[in-house]
């Protein structure tokens, strides 16, 4: 759908455009839930972009003291990558209609995600023990803010994933679940990208 | 161009998308409380918004009493006054206007006007209302915590907002920020519904350009909301951390009472940019649905198609886009580089062009129309008058040099009340009088309605017009009393007293309106199917009020735009959108 062509039409002429058929005027050739998730990801992108802009501005000041990077952060990154891979596998299982594989992969994805969140909590604890509090330095504040919000979004995603798992055990057919699993996977991949950007910012500044 | 022939109507291909399986509630709780039907959710949003709006109205009376008779109300001190202005402003802009236009009118009208059975994500829609209600509850709770609600001004500027000395800097500001965050989360959920429903759930034949302008206004406003509220969310989260954890996102080095506080290195200007990046689109989130609704009210009640529909759509889209590049006109006195101000003044003046175009088109819609001075029409006409007034004062303020002396005076207060307070509220009233028959099957009482209109319109003008003069004199805003100054004459205080009396009378008229809403539910004249003889789909349901599923067994098929009024040769002075026509009417080219 070319939006500008669409809003150039003359609706007072009852039949307009090359085809005179009356058809379903859908704007995007996408399922509704997919479009909904994409719009949601756009909104979340704006939130993180604004934080990144504020961060990039603030880090140039002389009082910025970069935080140490506990090696656990690398492990957590690996956990998140594994969760994404598991959900991608789950999408394929749903498409191939293999319920056992789907079940296993959903649980694996959930486990890796919980491991990631647990690992992030451990990182926070380690940094607190070393004396890096949120109010000590702007770098610390932004670290806790960015990792905290990312973690909260992942927690929300786990909520959606749990709904999918509930529907699985409620007897929903694999093709009905395919859409939900696919959208969960898209969300996880998105959060992985956000994490890589946030982690990259923390590493290189 | 000939009208659609009956044979073309027979050639409608079968629906490509299955009619959605509508969720049917099973228990009393899921039918009336946790209801997923957008119409019920709309009424829930509207009642909540109006209830909290009444709280803000009472706060405005208290403010006016203080300003009009400063010596007489010793129980209102400066701190109380700051709390009143903050809560009044925040409630009115966000919890009333945004919630009512998008949550109230959006939920009711979008599915009906696009020809859908319900919103596309009904469960998420239902959740969005309860999160909004939670946000309102948290906000109301801030009235009852120690220290009271925040008195930082609706703009919540740091560093003062979270420092001792500002009322509510204890718990009040935290509850405000939490409430805003909840509101934003809820409205993101609702916004997803509105956007995806308009894009993907329109009935057959309902192209984007056959949508009524009400939907265009709400649709573009929702897109603005989805893109702009994140900025407020970011600011709110950062300010909450500054307050709770002692971080310094917005807090510079500060000495308070001779002692240096632990903050340092933060930027208050960062908050201003974040807030106004949200704040300017926010006023268009309120204005665009109002523009759309007014176009429909004028069209229906003047029995004439909207003049320049395409340009109206383009204007809504362009205003929406431009609204993201004007925000710093709220920051001219923040100490910015003059070239920065120059850029934003330019974009601000540019955005006046599509807005003015809309005013011309509304006026031209009336030209040679069959104008019925019904109550909705009266409110629509009053909107045009008050919006032009408010918009022109906006042009004054949009210019940096003129804004510098007028900033933080009553001139600004007069401007934003005219464009945000008077004009959109008049549209809300007009819309309620217009769609009440659809929602209840009864007409609102005429006599009470006309009384309500005239007192509100003349009264609101009488309240806010004099404030322009006070502002030009230099009377500052956000001061709880003028006190003794050499540049403010005593007559200004008399003017304040006069405005207060008028405000209380206008407030009384709103009570008459509220009474009318409830009284007419039982005693109102029976409205019938389509009392205004409107062409849009919401009036073409199988019954009034529309039942669950909106349109009965079959979804309507749309053959024409929403503005076929006074078509020469047609049997009636309007042709409904789902009317295939008879084939022998010459359509306008």
Interface residues (C-beta under 8 A of the other chain):
Chain A: X6 X7 X8 X9 X10 X11 X12 X13 X14 X15 X16 X20 X21 X22 X23 X24 X25 X26 X27 X28 X30 X32 X33 X35 X36 X39 X40 X42 X43 X46 X47 X50 X51 X54 X57 X58 X61 X63 X134 X135 X138 X141 X145 X149
Chain B: X1 X3 X4 X8 X11 X12 X13 X15 X16 X17 X120 X121 X188 X191 X192 X195 X196 X199 X200 X201 X202 X204 X205 X206 X207 X208 X209 X210 X226 X227 X229 X230 X231 X233 X234 X237 X238 X241 X245 X246 X247 X248 X249 X262 X264 X265 X266 X267 X270 X274 X305 X309 X310 X313 X314 X317 X557 X558 X559 X560 X561 X563 X581 X587 X588 X589
